[in-house]
Amino acid sequence: MFDLSLDKLREYRPDVAAPADLVDFWRRSIEKARTDDLSAVFTPIDNKLAVIDTYDVTYAGFGGSPVKGWLHVPAGTDGPLPTVVQYHGYSGGRGFPHATTLWAQAGYAHFVMDTRGQGYSSGGLDGTPDDTPYAGLNHTPGFMTAGITDPETYYYRRVYIDAVRALEAALTSPFVDPNQVIVTGGSQGGGISIAAAGLAPIAGIELLGCAPDVPFLCHFQRALQITDKDPYGEITRYLKGFRHDVDAALNTLSYFDGVNLGRLATAPALFSVALMDATCPPSTVFAAYNHYGSDQKDIEVYHYNNHEGGQTYQQLAQLDWFAQIFEAAG
């Protein structure tokens, strides 16, 4: 264990300055995205599974770029269901349709968003390119520093808008109950979940819950100070070379920090943290958790785990929590 003690972590509320125009920036970004027709298409496919039906999803994300996804539902579903929208960890993508179906197995509609430009660790069928001129700007290998000197061009502006548009796309499906939607994901997917929960009220979308698992993309400045692990290490390597970009990069990151976006969230939350996690240090997770906007929140703590976190233990906790949230909503 290399970070603060658990007692100190539970009280850790660092002063993470939010840009004065944070809400305006994201409202403008969402409004700009909505000038493109969502064009959500759900095409049934053969997923080789007997108990799950799957739909190949395409919708317009940031800049109108087509973003892929899966929608899984229990076989034979003919009406709206409580829905879990899932975002993937760094390097992951939607992969093969049979690979990620847990929440559909639990009886829910399960919408899986592809992550633009990623997916190299999961393979699978056609994915989502990051087909924007911003992607060609000078950056370290990886995604963390692409366009980092300006929030307008930063890679995660595109991803976070894709995440909001994924919610909008899911809500167009007759299988999705628009009043019962939870967002979740691990690592990068956890960070995107927090962002989606914070941006949903700006977008006029009501979520029932947010379940970030060992979330990434939180309290950037602290992470850069105490770990050299990737993906945060991509940023330090970039700034090692581009010394003059430090202030601009930190300013950009403040628009995407899970601490700042989580403050805007209103949905109940179930976080998880691993106290030996050198990839997403515990203090960065607790910073986001302690500042998270809803008082209805809890965090599962895994004392002797690294970035793998709780894995099936956390899935069990989520299964119980999702069932409680959905049952309470009726």
Solvent accessible surface area in square Angstrom, and as a share of the most:
residue,aa,sasa,rsa
1,M,128,0.57
2,F,91,0.38
3,D,26,0.14
4,L,61,0.30
5,S,62,0.40
6,L,40,0.20
7,D,114,0.59
8,K,130,0.55
9,L,1,0.01
10,R,114,0.42
11,E,138,0.62
12,Y,42,0.16
13,R,144,0.53
14,P,21,0.13
15,D,139,0.72
16,V,19,0.11
17,A,80,0.62
18,A,49,0.38
19,P,21,0.13
20,A,118,0.92
21,D,61,0.31
22,L,9,0.04
23,V,51,0.30
24,D,80,0.41
25,F,3,0.01
26,W,0,0.00
27,R,106,0.39
28,R,101,0.37
29,S,1,0.01
30,I,4,0.02
31,E,98,0.44
32,K,115,0.49
33,A,4,0.03
34,R,106,0.39
35,T,111,0.65
36,D,51,0.26
37,D,113,0.58
38,L,30,0.15
39,S,64,0.41
40,A,30,0.23
41,V,84,0.48
42,F,50,0.21
43,T,67,0.39
44,P,93,0.59
45,I,57,0.29
46,D,103,0.53
47,N,7,0.03
48,K,165,0.70
49,L,67,0.33
50,A,98,0.76
51,V,104,0.60
52,I,6,0.03
53,D,53,0.27
54,T,3,0.02
55,Y,39,0.15
56,D,30,0.16
57,V,0,0.00
58,T,40,0.23
59,Y,2,0.01
60,A,10,0.08
61,G,0,0.00
62,F,20,0.08
63,G,57,0.55
64,G,28,0.27
65,S,14,0.09
66,P,73,0.46
67,V,0,0.00
68,K,25,0.11
69,G,0,0.00
70,W,1,0.00
71,L,1,0.00
72,H,0,0.00
73,V,1,0.00
74,P,33,0.21
75,A,49,0.38
76,G,65,0.63
77,T,27,0.16
78,D,139,0.72
79,G,22,0.21
80,P,87,0.54
81,L,38,0.19
82,P,31,0.20
83,T,0,0.00
84,V,0,0.00
85,V,0,0.00
86,Q,31,0.14
87,Y,1,0.00
88,H,23,0.10
89,G,23,0.22
90,Y,40,0.15
91,S,15,0.10
92,G,10,0.09
93,G,4,0.04
94,R,4,0.02
95,G,6,0.06
96,F,90,0.37
97,P,10,0.06
98,H,97,0.44
99,A,67,0.52
100,T,29,0.17
101,T,10,0.06
102,L,50,0.25
103,W,11,0.04
104,A,1,0.01
105,Q,117,0.52
106,A,44,0.34
107,G,31,0.30
108,Y,24,0.09
109,A,0,0.00
110,H,0,0.00
111,F,0,0.00
112,V,0,0.00
113,M,0,0.00
114,D,4,0.02
115,T,0,0.00
116,R,1,0.00
117,G,31,0.29
118,Q,22,0.10
119,G,13,0.12
120,Y,151,0.57
121,S,77,0.50
122,S,50,0.32
123,G,47,0.45
124,G,30,0.29
125,L,94,0.47
126,D,90,0.46
127,G,42,0.41
128,T,7,0.04
129,P,77,0.48
130,D,25,0.13
131,D,84,0.43
132,T,23,0.13
133,P,118,0.74
134,Y,67,0.25
135,A,30,0.23
136,G,70,0.68
137,L,83,0.41
138,N,101,0.52
139,H,60,0.27
140,T,17,0.10
141,P,118,0.74
142,G,28,0.27
143,F,32,0.14
144,M,0,0.00
145,T,1,0.01
146,A,4,0.03
147,G,4,0.04
148,I,2,0.01
149,T,61,0.36
150,D,58,0.30
151,P,18,0.12
152,E,55,0.24
153,T,23,0.13
154,Y,0,0.00
155,Y,1,0.00
156,Y,1,0.00
157,R,3,0.01
158,R,1,0.00
159,V,0,0.00
160,Y,1,0.00
161,I,1,0.01
162,D,1,0.01
163,A,1,0.00
164,V,1,0.01
165,R,9,0.03
166,A,0,0.00
167,L,2,0.01
168,E,25,0.11
169,A,0,0.00
170,A,0,0.00
171,L,55,0.27
172,T,78,0.45
173,S,5,0.03
174,P,103,0.65
175,F,29,0.12
176,V,4,0.02
177,D,26,0.14
178,P,72,0.46
179,N,114,0.59
180,Q,19,0.08
181,V,3,0.01
182,I,0,0.00
183,V,0,0.00
184,T,5,0.03
185,G,6,0.06
186,G,28,0.27
187,S,19,0.12
188,Q,0,0.00
189,G,0,0.00
190,G,0,0.00
191,G,1,0.01
192,I,0,0.00
193,S,0,0.00
194,I,1,0.00
195,A,1,0.01
196,A,0,0.00
197,A,2,0.01
198,G,0,0.00
199,L,0,0.00
200,A,2,0.01
201,P,58,0.37
202,I,33,0.17
203,A,8,0.06
204,G,69,0.67
205,I,19,0.09
206,E,146,0.66
207,L,13,0.07
208,L,36,0.18
209,G,0,0.00
210,C,0,0.00
211,A,0,0.00
212,P,0,0.00
213,D,26,0.14
214,V,7,0.04
215,P,0,0.00
216,F,1,0.00
217,L,1,0.00
218,C,0,0.00
219,H,18,0.08
220,F,4,0.02
221,Q,95,0.42
222,R,46,0.17
223,A,0,0.00
224,L,31,0.15
225,Q,127,0.56
226,I,53,0.27
227,T,13,0.08
228,D,122,0.63
229,K,100,0.42
230,D,70,0.36
231,P,12,0.08
232,Y,0,0.00
233,G,1,0.01
234,E,8,0.04
235,I,0,0.00
236,T,49,0.29
237,R,115,0.42
238,Y,15,0.06
239,L,22,0.11
240,K,151,0.64
241,G,49,0.47
242,F,69,0.29
243,R,176,0.64
244,H,150,0.67
245,D,17,0.09
246,V,56,0.32
247,D,118,0.61
248,A,39,0.30
249,A,0,0.00
250,L,47,0.23
251,N,77,0.39
252,T,0,0.00
253,L,2,0.01
254,S,20,0.13
255,Y,17,0.07
256,F,0,0.00
257,D,5,0.03
258,G,2,0.02
259,V,0,0.00
260,N,1,0.01
261,L,0,0.00
262,G,0,0.00
263,R,82,0.30
264,L,50,0.25
265,A,2,0.02
266,T,102,0.59
267,A,5,0.04
268,P,25,0.16
269,A,1,0.01
270,L,6,0.03
271,F,0,0.00
272,S,0,0.00
273,V,0,0.00
274,A,0,0.00
275,L,11,0.05
276,M,69,0.31
277,D,1,0.00
278,A,23,0.18
279,T,22,0.13
280,C,0,0.00
281,P,0,0.00
282,P,1,0.01
283,S,0,0.00
284,T,0,0.00
285,V,0,0.00
286,F,1,0.00
287,A,0,0.00
288,A,1,0.01
289,Y,26,0.10
290,N,13,0.07
291,H,26,0.12
292,Y,8,0.03
293,G,38,0.36
294,S,10,0.06
295,D,141,0.73
296,Q,127,0.57
297,K,56,0.24
298,D,78,0.40
299,I,13,0.06
300,E,59,0.26
301,V,28,0.16
302,Y,33,0.12
303,H,81,0.36
304,Y,170,0.65
305,N,46,0.24
306,N,65,0.34
307,H,45,0.20
308,E,75,0.34
309,G,2,0.02
310,G,5,0.05
311,Q,110,0.49
312,T,96,0.56
313,Y,164,0.62
314,Q,2,0.01
315,Q,77,0.34
316,L,109,0.54
317,A,23,0.18
318,Q,10,0.04
319,L,53,0.26
320,D,80,0.41
321,W,36,0.13
322,F,0,0.00
323,A,47,0.37
324,Q,113,0.50
325,I,29,0.15
326,F,10,0.04
327,E,141,0.63
328,A,93,0.72
329,A,48,0.37
330,G,86,0.83
